[in-house]
């Protein structure tokens, strides 16, 4: 039986979402449509995702009153 990582489907979904976010951000900034994001667009997506995570963490601390 071949080895399969149970997380592979989740990782694939994460990467697809990352690519879709990159393309959406690029489109919102007026970039021409193309099938795959550039490295710069992926970096912008990573920054946006990190910002959303940080904002979510801060919101949880306020909601839960965690110092």
C-alpha positions as CSV (number, residue, x, y, z in Angstrom):
1,X,0.0,0.0,0.0
2,X,1.4,3.4,-1.0
3,X,2.0,6.0,1.7
4,X,-0.5,8.9,1.7
5,X,-0.4,11.9,3.9
6,X,-3.9,12.6,5.4
7,X,-3.1,16.3,5.3
8,X,-2.4,16.5,1.5
9,X,-6.0,17.3,0.6
10,X,-6.1,20.1,3.2
11,X,-2.7,21.5,2.0
12,X,-3.9,21.4,-1.6
13,X,-7.1,23.4,-0.6
14,X,-4.9,25.9,1.3
15,X,-2.7,26.4,-1.7
16,X,-5.6,26.8,-4.0
17,X,-7.2,29.4,-1.7
18,X,-3.9,31.2,-1.5
19,X,-3.7,31.3,-5.3
20,X,-7.3,32.5,-5.6
21,X,-6.7,35.3,-3.0
22,X,-3.6,36.4,-4.9
23,X,-5.5,36.6,-8.2
24,X,-8.4,38.4,-6.6
25,X,-6.1,41.0,-4.9
26,X,-4.3,41.5,-8.2
27,X,-7.6,42.0,-10.1
28,X,-8.7,44.5,-7.4
29,X,-5.4,46.4,-8.0
30,X,-6.0,46.5,-11.8
31,X,-3.6,43.8,-12.9
32,X,-4.6,42.0,-16.1
33,X,-6.3,38.6,-15.7
34,X,-4.0,35.6,-16.0
35,X,-4.3,31.9,-14.9
36,X,-1.6,31.8,-12.4
37,X,-0.4,34.4,-9.8
38,X,3.1,35.8,-9.9
39,X,5.5,35.4,-7.0
40,X,4.8,39.0,-6.1
41,X,1.0,38.4,-6.1
42,X,1.5,35.3,-3.9
43,X,3.6,37.4,-1.5
44,X,0.8,40.0,-1.4
45,X,-1.7,37.2,-0.6
46,X,0.6,35.8,2.1
47,X,0.8,39.3,3.7
48,X,-3.0,39.7,3.5
49,X,-3.6,36.3,5.0
50,X,-1.1,37.1,7.8
51,X,-2.9,40.3,8.5
52,X,-6.3,38.6,8.7
53,X,-4.9,36.0,11.1
54,X,-3.4,38.7,13.3
55,X,-6.6,40.7,13.3
56,X,-8.5,37.5,14.2
57,X,-6.1,36.8,17.0
58,X,-6.5,40.4,18.4
59,X,-10.3,40.1,18.1
60,X,-10.2,36.8,20.1
61,X,-8.2,38.5,22.8
62,X,-10.7,41.3,23.1
63,X,-13.7,39.0,23.0
64,X,-12.2,36.6,25.5
65,X,-10.5,39.3,27.5
66,X,-7.1,37.6,27.3
67,X,-4.3,40.0,28.3
